Amino acid sequence: MLLGNFQLRRLMLSYSCEFPIPTNTSRENVCATIRKWIGGMRFTHFTVESLLPLGVDEAWEAVEETEYIESFVEVTSDTESCAVTYRKKDSQFEWITTIVIAIQPSTSWISVRVECEPLHPMAQVPAAKKPVLVKLLLQEFGGGVDGAFEVTDVPVIFANSEINLAASCIRGETDAHLPIVYVSAPFTGPYLVNPNELAILLAGMAHVVVEPNRTFSAKLMKAVDQRNPYGGTVALYWPESEGRRSFYARASNYKPEEIHAEIFTEIRLSLNNRRPLVRCTLNAVKELRSRRHINALKDVGSAEVDSYIDAFEDELHVRAVALEAAEIEILRLKAEIRRFANQDAIDMGVSLTLDVERDLYQGEIKSIVYAALENEVKNVAEDSRAYHVLTALLNANPVPDERLRYRDQIKALLRDYQSMDAKTRRELEHMGFSISDSGKHYKLVFHGDERYTLVMPKTGSDYRGGLNSASDFCRLLFR
């Protein structure tokens, strides 16, 4: 193989994704898009015309200045595979992009992996970005079907009747390979993220699904035993798992773009560490190539290579058996994870069941229970069993106390309150208050629960007015 100055080294995986494409997509058309992508780069020495053999010949390679490209094509009775590797050097890095196409009768997939190798110790690897090629592929062919969803760059807005589909996302039962980003309906105001922009950013990496309204969220809560994200929280779910990673605003002046970037980074790193589909790897294409060569030698009946073939087949058999055992173990571990996820909390020693109450903000009930335990510890003897159990519970179950953040925020906001200006209204609504000004005073309801209604004057009489209102807020809600 012609490598020139391109030597194999330990590389840093910058980006990795794999997604289905429509089954009527041909290898030739995908390779044409790859040629268009490379030929359209600003600093490439390749032209679209010079790349015409890419993905056509059984094996092909070419070098231009600091660029190297190779492609393999393998066609069997049930699989059509193509792998393209494009290497490019600049003054600081070598970039390696590997694209693998795997077309089968009922499903077609494509993977894109980008690796980066610094060429000198002081080179700082730039922030990873989504390759332009992924966008081009989706624009040219669209995405295929992945479980319950289609790979696309627009969000899935649930219909009011799709409670069961939303519940399957939370339970990890959509049969999807890509992760799911679940955007819950906020209590008031806009969504925490911009679903349309987020879907474009994550196209080919994850599905973005969106609740239509709070009524939908309330019905879903009953269907999944209150395990759904709610009140604007965005949650990331992985296939065959009920575990989730949650994202929500930590400050009143947050920007949706910041949450978008955080979600993108979380998914990108997870996909980099995820085991790729075997058929979507360069090694899988090379293995098909090796198998074809071995079969060709067998057909010729060359006695000189019989012993080599036998030894090679023995090695492949051993690896195949080991791989099969590993796959069985992975399936067993997945089943164990699901079993533990479905275990009742009582198996872990403590079970607390709520009747009708639910969190009004992230971790609210846990923080209330935690504060109650902290207070109770002060009232028992330090050598008592109660002290030891309560202390163990506190140490083992720390909770971020959002109540303290809300308390500090409301005090700072109302300290110099004179009137309900745009900034004050915006921050109160962001915290979850709906504000009515139909009477002589403002009426504020926290997260739509009429039990937590407060009244504020339309104008502050003196400097103590705002502090008194803040005190009322904290006593009722954030004590």
Legacy VTK file of the C-alpha trace (Angstrom):
# vtk DataFile Version 3.0
C-alpha trace
ASCII
DATASET POLYDATA
POINTS 479 float
0.000 0.000 0.000
1.260 3.450 -0.914
1.627 5.453 2.278
4.441 7.899 1.502
5.005 9.906 4.664
1.729 8.790 6.232
2.774 6.492 9.055
0.437 4.787 11.484
0.424 6.414 14.917
-1.750 6.538 17.978
-4.614 8.854 17.008
-7.108 10.929 18.917
-10.712 10.239 17.945
-12.386 13.595 17.465
-15.800 12.653 16.094
-17.727 9.461 15.400
-21.253 8.756 14.243
-23.158 6.069 12.379
-26.704 6.217 11.114
-29.026 4.448 8.679
-29.666 5.826 5.204
-32.608 4.987 2.909
-32.350 1.461 1.540
-32.631 2.701 -2.050
-29.383 4.683 -1.694
-26.638 3.281 -3.925
-22.953 2.995 -3.128
-22.165 4.916 -6.313
-24.250 7.907 -5.223
-22.708 7.972 -1.739
-19.208 7.857 -3.245
-20.156 10.707 -5.585
-21.064 12.780 -2.525
-17.727 11.918 -0.900
-15.909 13.020 -4.060
-17.929 16.244 -4.043
-17.012 16.831 -0.377
-13.267 16.325 -0.870
-13.120 18.174 -4.196
-14.973 21.117 -2.706
-12.522 21.731 0.128
-10.638 25.037 0.098
-7.111 23.664 0.372
-7.285 20.274 -1.304
-5.094 19.328 -4.251
-7.607 16.716 -5.401
-10.265 17.537 -7.953
-13.601 15.806 -8.395
-12.315 14.427 -11.724
-9.140 12.982 -10.136
-11.317 11.190 -7.595
-13.551 9.406 -10.107
-12.049 5.926 -9.360
-12.935 6.352 -5.648
-15.468 3.724 -4.655
-15.516 2.229 -8.150
-12.397 0.093 -8.377
-11.955 -2.843 -6.017
-9.007 -1.060 -4.407
-7.701 2.389 -5.234
-5.326 4.935 -3.707
-3.787 8.268 -4.600
-1.435 10.888 -3.165
-1.412 14.650 -3.753
1.115 16.743 -1.829
0.131 16.286 1.854
-3.029 14.328 1.117
-3.597 10.596 0.795
-6.765 8.725 -0.055
-7.680 5.074 -0.463
-10.885 3.145 -0.992
-11.942 -0.503 -0.889
-15.081 -2.009 -2.370
-16.339 -5.468 -1.466
-19.520 -7.061 -2.773
-20.871 -10.390 -1.487
-24.165 -12.192 -1.962
-25.835 -10.219 0.826
-23.613 -7.186 1.529
-22.174 -4.316 -0.458
-19.450 -2.499 1.468
-17.148 0.398 0.747
-14.527 2.038 2.948
-12.855 5.368 2.193
-9.949 6.788 4.178
-8.860 10.373 3.582
-5.716 11.732 5.261
-4.597 15.338 5.205
-1.714 17.117 6.917
-1.363 20.764 7.769
1.363 22.526 9.734
0.198 21.166 13.091
-2.021 18.127 12.616
-2.779 15.093 10.544
-6.527 14.608 10.051
-7.897 11.186 9.133
-11.503 10.756 8.038
-12.856 7.231 7.558
-16.206 6.626 5.879
-17.737 3.162 5.711
-20.859 2.259 3.743
-22.628 -1.035 4.491
-25.593 -1.861 2.253
-27.695 -4.934 2.958
-31.070 -6.034 1.516
-33.159 -4.613 4.362
-30.922 -1.932 5.869
-28.163 0.451 4.857
-25.804 2.254 7.227
-22.987 4.743 6.970
-20.366 5.719 9.518
-18.089 8.744 9.681
-15.068 8.867 11.987
-12.600 11.751 12.279
-9.231 11.297 13.993
-6.619 13.929 14.755
-2.920 13.539 15.463
-0.818 16.511 16.639
2.447 16.661 14.709
4.423 18.312 17.502
4.091 18.343 21.315
2.924 21.963 21.615
0.054 21.645 19.137
-3.306 22.200 20.821
-6.060 20.043 19.357
-8.918 22.350 18.275
-12.461 21.941 19.515
-14.227 19.099 17.757
-16.894 20.013 15.232
-19.457 18.064 13.282
-17.996 17.203 9.846
-19.525 18.950 6.851
-19.742 15.537 5.192
-22.457 14.386 7.615
-24.603 17.369 6.687
-23.992 16.729 2.969
-24.969 13.059 3.250
-28.233 13.887 5.002
-28.999 16.641 2.520
-28.369 14.356 -0.449
-30.101 11.193 0.739
-31.964 11.910 3.970
-31.838 9.518 6.882
-33.144 5.997 7.156
-35.436 4.453 9.746
-33.902 3.893 13.180
-36.357 2.036 15.406
-39.386 4.225 16.004
-37.867 7.292 14.366
-36.380 8.499 11.112
-32.947 10.090 11.086
-33.585 13.730 10.254
-32.556 17.292 11.028
-35.981 18.341 12.325
-37.356 17.544 15.788
-40.159 15.061 16.405
-43.064 16.921 18.028
-45.237 14.388 19.803
-48.937 14.424 18.999
-51.190 14.526 22.068
-52.089 10.878 21.420
-48.465 9.627 21.425
-48.080 9.086 25.168
-46.987 5.473 24.621
-44.266 6.521 22.171
-42.920 9.091 24.639
-43.007 6.468 27.405
-41.000 4.062 25.217
-38.287 6.736 24.874
-37.979 6.950 28.647
-37.979 3.160 29.078
-35.400 2.642 26.313
-37.837 0.600 24.220
-37.857 2.411 20.855
-35.480 -0.088 19.167
-33.392 2.894 18.089
-29.607 2.746 17.805
-29.108 6.495 18.132
-29.636 8.195 21.515
-32.729 10.292 22.156
-32.754 13.881 23.390
-36.074 14.450 25.186
-37.258 18.061 25.501
-39.990 18.432 28.123
-42.637 21.142 28.066
-41.823 24.105 30.353
-44.183 25.326 33.059
-44.101 28.783 31.509
-42.272 30.543 28.722
-40.234 29.004 25.882
-38.461 25.647 25.802
-35.072 25.470 27.498
-33.518 24.787 24.067
-34.455 25.671 20.521
-35.661 22.258 19.248
-35.166 23.150 15.580
-31.578 24.346 16.030
-30.753 21.419 18.322
-32.103 18.889 15.796
-29.912 20.399 13.066
-26.850 20.294 15.335
-27.446 16.650 16.316
-28.635 15.294 12.959
-27.026 11.894 12.414
-26.005 11.730 16.088
-29.305 11.654 18.002
-33.060 11.999 17.693
-34.653 15.115 19.206
-38.195 14.602 20.531
-40.360 17.352 22.021
-43.402 17.406 24.299
-46.251 19.515 22.880
-47.625 20.903 26.169
-47.862 20.501 29.945
-51.032 18.390 29.711
-49.058 15.819 27.724
-46.325 15.846 30.376
-48.835 15.303 33.197
-50.363 12.282 31.420
-46.918 10.863 30.689
-45.986 11.162 34.358
-48.669 8.622 35.262
-47.614 6.269 32.456
-43.958 6.092 33.595
-44.410 6.324 37.377
-43.088 9.902 37.534
-39.737 9.038 35.916
-40.128 11.505 33.054
-38.260 14.810 32.752
-40.607 17.736 33.236
-40.913 21.485 33.582
-38.496 22.260 30.740
-35.741 19.781 31.668
-33.928 18.211 28.707
-32.890 14.574 29.152
-30.566 12.334 27.145
-31.559 8.651 26.882
-29.515 5.818 25.419
-31.026 2.734 23.733
-31.849 -0.237 25.957
-31.317 1.829 29.071
-33.503 3.823 31.448
-30.587 5.864 32.718
-30.563 9.482 31.687
-28.396 12.558 31.684
-30.358 15.727 32.467
-29.714 19.299 31.358
-31.432 22.348 32.778
-30.769 26.030 33.282
-28.635 26.943 36.286
-28.920 30.697 35.981
-31.558 33.137 34.861
-29.358 34.594 32.124
-28.546 31.273 30.442
-28.502 31.046 26.654
-30.021 28.094 24.745
-26.805 27.904 22.702
-24.902 27.028 25.876
-27.198 24.075 26.557
-26.926 23.038 22.885
-23.124 22.976 23.156
-23.237 21.000 26.405
-25.573 18.386 24.900
-23.477 18.139 21.715
-20.294 17.582 23.726
-21.934 14.933 25.919
-23.227 12.985 22.913
-20.032 13.389 20.875
-17.825 12.014 23.657
-20.244 9.164 24.330
-20.361 8.205 20.649
-16.556 8.307 20.503
-16.423 5.758 23.327
-19.274 3.631 22.038
-18.488 0.378 20.295
-19.345 0.883 16.598
-21.522 -1.492 14.609
-19.172 -4.174 13.274
-20.375 -3.751 9.688
-19.618 -0.018 9.878
-15.879 -0.421 10.481
-12.862 -0.383 8.184
-11.769 -3.741 9.613
-15.047 -5.331 8.546
-14.437 -4.318 4.921
-10.835 -5.517 5.074
-11.986 -8.841 6.517
-14.381 -9.316 3.591
-11.465 -8.539 1.267
-9.203 -11.069 2.987
-11.901 -13.703 2.872
-12.368 -13.180 -0.856
-8.618 -13.542 -1.447
-8.495 -16.754 0.566
-11.424 -18.198 -1.341
-9.723 -17.261 -4.608
-6.576 -19.115 -3.545
-8.650 -22.132 -2.608
-10.358 -22.111 -5.983
-6.966 -22.075 -7.728
-5.913 -25.018 -5.549
-2.458 -23.687 -4.817
-0.661 -26.304 -2.715
1.990 -23.798 -1.683
-0.383 -21.773 0.413
-2.576 -24.544 1.836
-0.836 -24.596 5.185
-0.943 -20.800 5.407
-4.642 -20.788 4.613
-5.356 -23.448 7.221
-3.451 -21.512 9.876
-5.150 -18.255 8.896
-8.580 -19.865 9.022
-7.807 -21.325 12.442
-6.865 -17.859 13.697
-10.032 -16.364 12.249
-12.100 -19.111 13.854
-10.575 -18.439 17.262
-11.270 -14.730 16.912
-14.816 -15.389 15.757
-15.480 -17.607 18.778
-14.011 -14.982 21.122
-16.097 -12.265 19.484
-19.246 -14.363 19.792
-18.518 -14.930 23.480
-17.994 -11.198 23.957
-21.292 -10.441 22.218
-23.103 -12.912 24.485
-21.522 -11.295 27.532
-22.567 -7.834 26.342
-26.155 -9.025 25.948
-26.033 -10.565 29.431
-24.724 -7.338 30.949
-27.401 -5.315 29.177
-30.031 -7.629 30.633
-28.497 -7.198 34.089
-28.548 -3.425 33.732
-32.212 -3.488 32.781
-33.031 -5.834 35.649
-31.353 -3.589 38.201
-32.973 -0.513 36.678
-36.394 -2.117 37.111
-35.813 -3.279 40.672
-38.032 -1.699 43.236
-36.256 0.838 45.409
-37.041 -1.255 48.494
-34.395 -3.757 47.389
-31.806 -1.048 48.065
-32.889 -0.598 51.675
-35.169 2.442 51.669
-38.359 3.196 49.805
-40.309 6.452 49.969
-43.557 6.671 48.033
-45.182 9.974 47.177
-48.928 10.276 46.908
-49.864 13.335 44.870
-46.866 15.599 45.331
-44.167 16.000 42.667
-41.086 18.140 42.153
-41.826 21.730 41.205
-38.189 22.155 40.168
-35.228 19.864 39.715
-34.512 17.796 42.863
-36.945 19.784 45.047
-38.435 16.909 47.048
-35.061 15.254 47.585
-33.632 18.510 48.907
-36.596 18.948 51.290
-36.107 15.431 52.655
-32.364 16.021 52.906
-32.893 19.238 54.877
-35.330 17.447 57.173
-32.738 14.734 57.834
-30.101 17.382 58.573
-32.386 19.007 61.133
-33.292 15.676 62.715
-29.637 14.690 63.138
-29.244 17.683 65.479
-32.001 16.320 67.744
-30.648 12.816 68.391
-27.771 11.591 70.514
-24.500 11.183 68.623
-23.995 7.654 69.904
-27.490 6.504 68.976
-28.557 4.191 66.176
-30.753 6.954 64.742
-27.754 9.280 64.474
-25.658 6.663 62.688
-28.416 5.775 60.187
-29.336 9.397 59.455
-25.691 10.399 59.041
-25.115 7.484 56.669
-28.121 8.554 54.610
-26.884 12.136 54.419
-23.365 11.106 53.437
-24.506 8.630 50.797
-27.184 10.814 49.205
-25.915 14.351 48.686
-28.294 16.493 46.667
-27.609 19.797 44.931
-29.762 22.162 46.980
-31.584 24.146 44.329
-33.650 25.738 47.093
-30.614 27.719 48.190
-30.068 28.962 44.646
-33.714 29.977 44.323
-33.580 31.655 47.737
-30.494 33.691 46.856
-31.894 34.574 43.446
-35.236 35.821 44.781
-33.544 37.919 47.471
-31.184 39.521 44.972
-34.014 40.152 42.524
-36.394 41.810 44.992
-33.894 43.629 47.216
-34.445 46.965 45.466
-37.891 46.230 44.036
-39.799 49.345 42.924
-41.941 48.032 40.096
-42.471 44.959 37.919
-40.113 45.957 35.126
-39.323 43.708 32.163
-36.187 42.223 33.745
-37.917 41.374 37.034
-40.890 39.806 35.241
-38.627 37.792 32.944
-36.554 36.356 35.793
-39.605 35.517 37.904
-41.229 33.744 34.964
-37.995 31.886 34.287
-38.074 30.630 37.892
-41.559 29.237 37.284
-43.934 32.002 38.381
-46.957 32.955 36.309
-47.843 36.623 36.876
-51.292 38.200 36.718
-51.804 41.964 37.042
-55.603 42.183 36.693
-56.170 43.585 40.227
-54.585 46.197 42.441
-51.660 43.880 43.104
-49.656 41.348 41.145
-50.700 37.741 41.726
-47.877 35.216 41.366
-48.489 31.442 41.179
-45.530 29.061 41.408
-45.499 26.428 38.650
-49.266 26.597 38.231
-50.010 25.333 41.752
-52.628 27.644 43.306
-51.571 26.573 46.818
-48.442 28.631 46.322
-49.892 32.015 45.442
-48.197 35.229 46.482
-49.183 38.866 46.170
-46.836 41.719 45.333
-47.545 45.457 45.189
-47.414 47.104 41.791
-45.105 49.754 43.230
-42.614 49.443 46.083
-43.550 51.733 49.000
-40.097 51.671 50.592
-36.879 49.683 50.553
-38.371 47.078 52.937
-41.201 46.144 50.550
-39.083 44.031 48.258
-37.294 42.343 51.157
-40.621 41.528 52.808
-41.889 39.977 49.571
-38.682 37.970 49.250
-39.126 36.752 52.827
-42.675 35.612 52.030
-41.426 33.758 48.947
-38.703 31.960 50.887
-40.996 31.020 53.799
-43.604 29.503 51.511
-41.423 27.862 48.890
-37.722 27.734 49.681
-37.494 27.304 53.451
LINES 1 480
479 0 1 2 3 4 5 6 7 8 9 10 11 12 13 14 15 16 17 18 19 20 21 22 23 24 25 26 27 28 29 30 31 32 33 34 35 36 37 38 39 40 41 42 43 44 45 46 47 48 49 50 51 52 53 54 55 56 57 58 59 60 61 62 63 64 65 66 67 68 69 70 71 72 73 74 75 76 77 78 79 80 81 82 83 84 85 86 87 88 89 90 91 92 93 94 95 96 97 98 99 100 101 102 103 104 105 106 107 108 109 110 111 112 113 114 115 116 117 118 119 120 121 122 123 124 125 126 127 128 129 130 131 132 133 134 135 136 137 138 139 140 141 142 143 144 145 146 147 148 149 150 151 152 153 154 155 156 157 158 159 160 161 162 163 164 165 166 167 168 169 170 171 172 173 174 175 176 177 178 179 180 181 182 183 184 185 186 187 188 189 190 191 192 193 194 195 196 197 198 199 200 201 202 203 204 205 206 207 208 209 210 211 212 213 214 215 216 217 218 219 220 221 222 223 224 225 226 227 228 229 230 231 232 233 234 235 236 237 238 239 240 241 242 243 244 245 246 247 248 249 250 251 252 253 254 255 256 257 258 259 260 261 262 263 264 265 266 267 268 269 270 271 272 273 274 275 276 277 278 279 280 281 282 283 284 285 286 287 288 289 290 291 292 293 294 295 296 297 298 299 300 301 302 303 304 305 306 307 308 309 310 311 312 313 314 315 316 317 318 319 320 321 322 323 324 325 326 327 328 329 330 331 332 333 334 335 336 337 338 339 340 341 342 343 344 345 346 347 348 349 350 351 352 353 354 355 356 357 358 359 360 361 362 363 364 365 366 367 368 369 370 371 372 373 374 375 376 377 378 379 380 381 382 383 384 385 386 387 388 389 390 391 392 393 394 395 396 397 398 399 400 401 402 403 404 405 406 407 408 409 410 411 412 413 414 415 416 417 418 419 420 421 422 423 424 425 426 427 428 429 430 431 432 433 434 435 436 437 438 439 440 441 442 443 444 445 446 447 448 449 450 451 452 453 454 455 456 457 458 459 460 461 462 463 464 465 466 467 468 469 470 471 472 473 474 475 476 477 478
